[in-house]
């Protein structure tokens, strides 16, 4: 049964093991650009969640 169950690999794990040796400079730069956009997206979500958390905590003070 364990053979039937595939372990879910996170996107981060996939990126860490990705073979980038055959990528061109342009492909590498494009990937960096996309990764920066993902980081910005995550950073914005963190800020939103912190604001929401701060508002919730202020109710109980």
Buried (B, 14 or more C-beta within 10 A) or exposed (E): EEEEEEEEEEEEEEEEEEEEEEEEEEEEEEBEEEEEEEEEEEEEEEEEEEEEEEEEEEEEE
